[in-house]
Amino acid sequence: LFVYTNVSSVGGAGGTGSGGPGGSIYFDPDTNYVVRGSASEESFVVTGTIDLRGGDGGSGGHGGDIAASDGCGPNIVTTGIRVGGTITLNGGDGATGSGERSGGLYLATARGGVDVSGTIQAVGGEGESGVGGYFPGSSFFGAPVRFAAAFTASGGVGSTQGGNAEDVAILSVGAASSVTGAVTLTAGT
């Protein structure tokens, strides 16, 4: 999967109802259709201005995800992964209810590096009359991971309770991870 352009897949506004969910970008190829020896150095590249925010409404819509994994582990056919640019995965705000969760990044390969750069924001939606949306966490697994992004993730502000912020995991095999970017992770208030 190669995306070298700007992508906007923002959830629609819900008025008094729920906001729509933001779109997601998934890479999960069917291993039955992959020819051995034909893999490129990178098989998942997403760069540009990527906006996958959830829509606002009475309650918010969830933010979209970017994923190249097979459940919790690497897909056997995924080679190198590169994600960069300005990426927004925020959850939608809830005007009369709760905010919704943000999206997350789930990038895993055992057959190449994972390179992440640019600016990433994943903030749970504001719950003006309820709970703030949560950040579901993100994971990066590669051979190795090179993380140079400014990643800001948090739970949303809530009138009754702020949203949770889960972990960001960076794991490498074969060589040490390189983390030159900044990860800012906070819970909502």
C-alpha positions as CSV (number, residue, x, y, z in Angstrom):
1,L,0.0,0.0,0.0
2,F,1.5,3.3,-1.1
3,V,-0.2,6.6,-0.2
4,Y,1.8,9.7,-1.3
5,T,-0.9,12.2,-1.1
6,N,-3.1,14.1,1.3
7,V,-6.0,12.1,2.8
8,S,-9.1,13.5,4.5
9,S,-11.6,11.0,5.8
10,V,-13.2,13.0,8.6
11,G,-16.4,11.7,10.2
12,G,-19.5,13.8,9.5
13,A,-21.1,16.1,12.0
14,G,-23.9,14.5,13.9
15,G,-26.0,17.5,15.0
16,T,-27.8,16.3,18.1
17,G,-27.0,12.6,17.2
18,S,-23.6,10.9,17.1
19,G,-20.8,12.2,15.0
20,G,-19.6,9.9,12.3
21,P,-16.4,7.8,12.7
22,G,-13.2,8.9,11.0
23,G,-11.9,6.7,8.2
24,S,-9.0,4.3,8.7
25,I,-6.1,3.1,6.7
26,Y,-5.5,-0.7,7.0
27,F,-2.9,-3.0,5.3
28,D,-3.7,-6.6,5.7
29,P,-2.9,-8.5,2.5
30,D,-4.1,-12.0,1.8
31,T,-1.0,-14.3,2.0
32,N,-2.5,-16.6,-0.6
33,Y,-1.8,-14.0,-3.3
34,V,1.8,-13.0,-2.5
35,V,4.5,-14.3,-4.8
36,R,7.6,-15.5,-2.9
37,G,10.7,-13.3,-3.6
38,S,8.6,-10.5,-5.0
39,A,8.5,-8.3,-1.9
40,S,9.7,-4.7,-2.1
41,E,11.9,-3.2,0.6
42,E,8.8,-1.2,1.8
43,S,5.3,-2.5,1.4
44,F,3.4,0.0,3.5
45,V,4.1,3.8,3.0
46,V,1.7,6.5,4.1
47,T,3.0,10.1,3.8
48,G,1.3,13.5,3.5
49,T,-1.4,15.3,5.5
50,I,-3.6,12.6,6.8
51,D,-6.8,13.6,8.6
52,L,-8.9,10.8,10.1
53,R,-10.7,12.7,12.9
54,G,-14.1,11.6,14.2
55,G,-17.0,13.9,13.7
56,D,-18.6,16.1,16.4
57,G,-22.2,15.7,17.5
58,G,-24.4,15.1,20.5
59,S,-21.8,12.4,21.1
60,G,-18.6,12.2,19.2
61,G,-17.5,9.8,16.5
62,H,-14.3,7.8,17.0
63,G,-11.0,8.8,15.2
64,G,-9.6,6.5,12.5
65,D,-6.6,4.2,12.8
66,I,-3.6,3.5,10.7
67,A,-2.7,-0.2,10.9
68,A,-0.3,-2.6,9.2
69,S,-0.5,-5.7,11.5
70,D,-2.2,-9.0,11.8
71,G,-4.1,-8.7,15.0
72,C,-1.4,-8.1,17.7
73,G,1.5,-9.2,15.6
74,P,3.2,-8.6,12.3
75,N,1.6,-9.8,9.0
76,I,4.0,-12.3,7.4
77,V,4.0,-10.5,4.1
78,T,4.6,-7.0,5.4
79,T,8.1,-5.7,4.7
80,G,9.3,-2.2,5.6
81,I,6.8,0.4,6.9
82,R,7.1,4.2,6.6
83,V,4.6,6.7,8.0
84,G,5.2,10.4,8.0
85,G,3.7,13.8,7.5
86,T,1.0,15.6,9.5
87,I,-1.4,12.9,10.9
88,T,-4.6,13.7,12.9
89,L,-6.5,10.9,14.6
90,N,-8.6,12.9,17.1
91,G,-11.9,11.6,18.4
92,G,-15.0,13.8,17.9
93,D,-16.5,16.1,20.6
94,G,-19.8,15.4,22.3
95,A,-21.9,18.5,22.8
96,T,-24.6,16.9,24.9
97,G,-22.8,13.6,25.7
98,S,-19.4,12.0,25.8
99,G,-16.4,12.5,23.5
100,E,-15.2,9.5,21.6
101,R,-11.9,7.7,21.4
102,S,-9.1,8.9,19.2
103,G,-7.5,6.6,16.6
104,G,-4.2,4.9,17.1
105,L,-1.2,3.6,15.0
106,Y,-0.5,-0.1,14.9
107,L,2.5,-0.8,12.8
108,A,4.3,-4.2,12.9
109,T,6.7,-6.1,10.7
110,A,9.4,-8.6,11.4
111,R,10.8,-8.3,7.8
112,G,12.1,-4.7,7.8
113,G,12.3,-1.4,9.5
114,V,9.4,0.8,10.8
115,D,10.1,4.5,10.2
116,V,7.8,7.1,11.7
117,S,8.3,10.8,11.3
118,G,6.4,14.1,11.2
119,T,3.7,15.3,13.6
120,I,1.0,13.0,15.0
121,Q,-1.9,14.0,17.1
122,A,-4.3,11.5,18.7
123,V,-6.6,13.2,21.3
124,G,-9.9,11.9,22.6
125,G,-12.9,14.0,22.0
126,E,-14.3,16.4,24.6
127,G,-17.3,15.3,26.5
128,E,-19.1,18.6,27.3
129,S,-21.8,16.7,29.2
130,G,-20.0,13.4,29.9
131,V,-16.8,11.5,29.8
132,G,-13.9,12.6,27.6
133,G,-12.8,10.2,24.9
134,Y,-9.8,8.0,25.4
135,F,-6.5,7.4,23.6
136,P,-6.4,3.6,22.8
137,G,-2.6,3.4,22.7
138,S,-0.3,2.7,19.8
139,S,2.4,0.1,19.0
140,F,5.4,0.0,16.7
141,F,7.3,-3.2,16.1
142,G,10.1,-3.6,13.5
143,A,13.5,-4.7,12.6
144,P,14.3,-2.1,13.9
145,V,12.0,0.9,14.7
146,R,13.2,4.4,13.9
147,F,10.9,6.9,15.6
148,A,11.5,10.5,14.8
149,A,7.9,11.9,15.1
150,A,6.4,14.5,17.5
151,F,3.6,12.4,18.8
152,T,1.0,14.0,21.1
153,A,-1.7,11.7,22.5
154,S,-4.2,12.3,25.3
155,G,-7.5,11.5,26.7
156,G,-10.2,14.1,26.1
157,V,-11.5,16.7,28.5
158,G,-14.8,15.6,30.2
159,S,-17.3,17.4,32.3
160,T,-17.7,14.3,34.5
161,Q,-14.4,12.5,33.9
162,G,-11.4,12.9,31.6
163,G,-10.5,10.3,29.1
164,N,-7.7,7.7,29.7
165,A,-4.5,7.6,27.8
166,E,-3.1,4.1,27.1
167,D,0.5,3.2,26.3
168,V,2.7,3.8,23.3
169,A,5.0,0.7,22.8
170,I,8.1,0.8,20.6
171,L,9.8,-2.6,20.2
172,S,12.6,-3.8,17.9
173,V,14.2,-7.0,16.9
174,G,17.7,-7.5,15.4
175,A,18.9,-4.0,16.4
176,A,18.0,-1.3,19.0
177,S,15.1,1.0,18.5
178,S,16.1,4.6,17.7
179,V,13.8,7.2,19.3
180,T,14.8,10.8,18.4
181,G,11.2,12.2,18.4
182,A,9.1,13.2,21.4
183,V,6.1,11.3,22.7
184,T,3.8,13.3,24.9
185,L,1.1,11.2,26.6
186,T,-1.4,12.6,29.1
187,A,-4.8,11.8,30.5
188,G,-7.8,14.0,30.0
189,T,-9.0,16.3,32.7
